[in-house]
Amino acid sequence: MKTIVVCSGGLDSVSLAHKIAAEHELLGLISFDYGQRHRKELDFAGACARRLGVFHQIIDMRSIGRELSGSALTDDVDVPDGHYAEETMRITVVPNRNAIMLSVAFGVAAARQADAVAIAVHGGDHFIYPDCRPGFIDAFQTMQDHALDGYASVRLLAPYVNGSKADIVADGARHGTPFAETWSCYKGGERHCGRCGTCVERREAFHLAGVEDPTDYEDPDFWKTATEGFRATEIR
């Protein structure tokens, strides 16, 4: 199945790219620059494409991103520390981000005669991000079936949507994903901070998967305190 992967350069999407390359025919990676403060992740997406020998297309969405205001990922708002299951993490929501990105990705896939678009949403995202939930994935596929009716048939692959980030780490390890060549931190510094929601989730995932974490964190132990008593509630 000829597939394009939506790849940010993070652990999840790079692991997905390696999975698709092993199990299907990976056509290429598509990334989005929406003005995120952690834009350096796009360099890791590019490195992944070169490693796998496929095209890498970056879509400039900065003008759109400026209109999706109020998120700690795009605005001059502090990225909170802690676990993703905390209500404070809602400040990291970029409204309708996945819907916009997937619409563009499906258009590119149709133009390139791809069979599928793959995205690395997972169960740990359900609590905070509505456009990462199974209901959204199913509804988006239905919408695209109508949008491309008579022109193209493109499937939406979301193999991790009901799994955890630990499952992704385990899957990535099976497919030889170079985890050190991925970027997760939302703060966009020189090193992973170890304190923001995505750093905490990353560190926890390696621990739960029983896989050595090669990541260099500024605060490598904060995750232990942040994850005490938390199990993210999955919303379907």
N, C-alpha and C positions, 0 to 999 in steps of 0.2 A: 504494500500500500504506500503510494508516494505521499509523503507527509511533510508539512512545514511545522516547525515547533516555535511557539511564542517563547522567546528566551530572554530573560532579563539579565542573565549572568549570575544569578543566584544559585544556591545549592539545589533547589527543587527543579528549576528549569534546565540546568546543565545536566543533572542526573537524568531528566526526561529525555534530553537530546541523545544521550548515550544509550538509553533504553530503546528509543525509536531507531537509532542507527543499527542496533543489534537485532531488532525484531521486525523492522519494516524497511522501507527505502526512504532514508532521510534526504529530502530535497534541499533544505536550507533552514536557516534561523531568521526570525523576524523580531526585532527589538523596537522599543519605543522610547524616545526622549521626550518626556512630558514636563521637563523642568525639575525633575527630582533632585534633591540635594545629594543623593548618593549616586550621581550619574556615572561614577567610576565603574559601576556594575556593568555598564555597556562594553567596557574594555574586556571584561571577562567573557561576555557573550561572543565578542569577536574572536577571542582566543579559542573558544570552544569550536566555532565554525571552522577556523583554520585547522585545528586538530583533527576534526572529522572530515575535512575536505569538501565543505559545502559552502554555498553563498551565505552571506550575512547582510541583511537589509535593515537599516535603522530608519524608522519613520519619525520625522520631526513633528512632534505634537506640542511644542512649547507654547504656541499661541493658544491652543485649546487648554493646555494645562493651567495657564494663567487665569482662565475663567473658572476653573474648578477649585476655587479658593477655600481656605480654611483648614487645609490638611497640613499636618506637621511634616509631610514628605515634600511639599512644594512651597510652603509659605515660611515666613520668618516666625515660626512657632516651634518651641522646644519639643524635641522627640522625647516622650516620657520613658522612664526606666520601668522595668517590671515584666510581669508575665502577660502574654497575649489575652488571657482570660479576664483581665482587669478592664473595667469600664473606661478607665483613662486612655486605653489604647484606641478608642474610637476616633481620637484626633488624627490617627494615621490613615483614616479612610479617605481615598480620593474618589469622589462620587462618580459612579458609572464607569470607572476605569476599565474593567475587564470587558464590559459590553462594547465600549468604543474600540478598544484594541482588537477584540475578536472580530468585530465588523470589518475592520481594515484587513485583518489577516485572512478572513474568508474571501474578500475581494481579490487579494493577491493570490490566494490559492486557486480560485476559479480562473484567473488570468493565466496562471502557470500550469493549469490542468493538473493540479494536485488532487489527490483523493481525500486528504484529511488535513485538519489543523489540530495540533496537540497542545494542551495547556496543563500546567503542573499544579493546579489548585488541589488542596488536600483538606482532610478533616479538621486539622488544627486551625484552619482559616475560617471555619463556619461561624464561630462565635461573633467575630468582629465584622467580617466582610460578606455582605449579602450576595455579591456577585462571584462568590467562590462556592456556593452551596449547590447540592445536587439539583434542586428545583430550578435554579438559574441555568445550569448546564443543559438540562432537558428542554427548558423553554427556549433557550437560544438556538438549539438544534432545530426545533420546530419552526422558529422564525426564519432561520436561514433556508430551510427546505422550501418555504414560500418565496423568500427573497430571490432565490436562484432557480426557481422552478422553470424547467425547460431550457436552462442555460448550462447549469453544472450541478453535480451532486458531490457535496463536500461533507464529510463526517467530522464531528467534533470529538476528539479523543481526550478523555480526562481520566487516565488510569489510576490516579491517586486520590480521586475525589472522596472516596469513602475510607481512605487510609490515613495514617498519621505521618508526621515528618520523620519519625523513627523508621517507619516502613520505607520511606524514600531513601534514607541513608543506607538501609540494608540493601535495597534494590540497586542503588548507585554503586555500592561496593561490589555487588555481583557483576556489574557491567563495567567495572574499571574506571569509574568516574574519579578524576583527580580533584578531590575535595578542596585541596589547598588553592586550586585555580578557580574558586567560586567566591562571590562576594555577597554577604547578607546584610551587613550593618546599615541601618537607616540614617546614621549620623554622618556618614560620608567622610570620616577621618582617614588618617593614614593606616590605622589598624582597626580591627573590629573592637568596638567599645566593650563588649561583654555585658552591657547593661540594658540596652534597648530591647523591646519585645522580640525582635527577630534574632538578635544575638542570643538571648536567653533560650528561645525555642531551638535554635541551632545547637547550642551546647547540650541542652537536655536531650535532643534527638540522638546525638552520638552516644550519650550515656545509655539511653534506653535500648539502642540498637546493638550495643556492645562493640562498637567500632571506634577505633582510635580517632580522636579529633585533632587534625593537624593545624587548626586555626590558631593564630596568634591574637589573643585577647588582651586588651588593656587591663581588664578586671576579670580574670579567669574563673573566679569562685563565686561571683555575685549570683549566678544562676541557681545555686543551691538554696539560697534564702528566697529568691523570687518564686521558685516553683513549689515551695512548701505549701501544702494544702490545696493546690490548684490542679484541677483536671478540666480542661476547657470543655464547656458545654457545646455539643454539636447540635446545630439547628438545621433541619432538613426542609 
